[in-house]
Amino acid sequence: MLHAKRIHLPSQEFGLTEDGRALTTFSLSRGSIGARFTLRGAGYLVRTHRFSGVYELLDSDGTVVATTDRVRRSWNMTCSGRVLPFRQTAAASREYTMTGDDGRPAGTIRHTGHVHSETTADLPGVELVLQVFALVVVLLRRRRKRAAAAVRSTSLAGG
């Protein structure tokens, strides 16, 4: 199981562990269009396409390893011809469930902790780098939704 936890509140820098062992860190800094992380000596970039809501995982050579379609309540991650469907199963984007080939729940990504400062991913049978990608996508999606909500509240308040 993967566990991402903010290193310092209110920063957007996260430490990532797998079953209690440190794996990597990544940042969801403002103004960036994704996140970078290193896993087992290899560098990766999660690239966000701002207007389409599509995400890509690129390796250090710039080769696309995995993609998502538009991330909403339901979305798919595609890698090497394999499609992994996810759907939001809890209010306020607190939980996404991965569905297996038989249509049954096969894994989850869940926001936990105070002020959603922690996120866990339990995606059995999925490569580690793809698990990290899915977790980062959910965190980026949450950041994007919160930023949009802040803009709406400012415009409604006449700011």
N, C-alpha and C positions, 0 to 999 in steps of 0.2 A: 504494500500500500504506500502511495506517495502522500507526503504531507508538506504543504507549502505554508510558510508562516512569515508574516511581515517581520523584517529585522528590526525596524524602528517605526513606531507610529508617529506621525502620519505619512511616512514615506511610502513609496510604492516599490521598495526593494524587498524581495522575498528570498528566504533560504529554503531549499528543497531537500527533504530527506526521504529515504526509502527504508521502511521498517527500522527507523531510528538512526540510520547511517547517513551522514551528510553526502549529498550528491552534487549539488551546484547551487548557484545563486543567479537570480535574474532580476531585472528592473523593468517596471512598467512606467517609466518616467513620462511626465507630460511632454507633449510635443513630439514624442517618438512615434514611429509608425509600426511598433511591434516590440519585440524583446529578443535579446541575445542570451544564449547560454552555452556552456561547455559541458559535454557529457562523455565520460570515459575518454578524454583527450581530444574529442572531435567538437568543433564549433558548429553551432546552428543558429539560424535566424528565423524568428516567427514574424512574417511580414503581414501587415494589415492593409487591406485595400479599403480606404476610408469610406468611400461612398457606396460600395457594393456590399460591405459586411462579410467579404470573403477573406479567409486567412490561408497563408501558405507556410510550410516548413521547408526551409532551404538548408542544405549542408554547406560546408565551408567553401565548396567549389561553385556555389550558386545554383546547384541542381535542385529542382523541386522534389522533395521526398514525399510530401503529403499535402493535401488541400482540403478545405471545407467548402461547402456551398454557403449561401448566406446564412449566418448564424442568427437564429430566432428561437422561438419556442421549440421547434424541431429543426434539426440540421444533420448533415452527414459529413463524415470525414472519409476521404478516399486516399488509399495508399496501395500501390502495386496491384491495382485492379480490385482490391478488397474495399467494400463500403461498410462503414460502421455507423449505424444510425443512433442519434442521441435525441432525447426529448426532455423538455422541462417537466419535472414531476412535482415540484413544490413551489409555493408562492414566492414572489419576489426573487426569482432566479436563484434560490438557495440550493436546488438540487437538479442535476441532469442525470437521466438514466440511459445507459447504453443498452441497446436491444440486440440480442443474439439472433442467429439465423432462424431459430424457431419462434421468434417473436416475443420471447420471454426476457425479462430484465437480466442482463449479464454483467453489469457493473454500474458504478455511480461516481459522480463528481459532486461533492457537497461542500458548501460554504459553512464554516463553523467558527467558533471563537467569538470574542468580543468585537463588535463592529465589523464582523465578517473579516477579521484579520487572519484567519486560517482557512485553508481549503484542503480537502483530502480527495484523492482519486483512488478508487479500487476498481481497476479494469483488468481482470484476469485474462490471460491469453493474448494480450496486446503487447507489442514490443515496448520496451522502456522509453525509447525516444518518442514514440507515438503517444504514450501515456502522458509524458511531459508536455508535448504539443497540445493535447486535448485540455489539460489542466490550464496551460497558459492561455489558450483560446477562451476558456470560460472566464478567467480573470480579466482578460482584455475586453471581453463582451460586457462584463459587469462595470468596468471603468467607463466604457463608452456610454452605457445606459445612464450612469450617474452623472456624467458630464452633460448629456442631453437634458436630463432632468434639471440640472442647475441652470442651464441656459433658459429652459422654459420658465422656471420660477422667477428668474431675473426679469425676463421680458413681461411676465404677467404682473410683476410688482412695479412695472414702469421704470425699471433700471436700465 
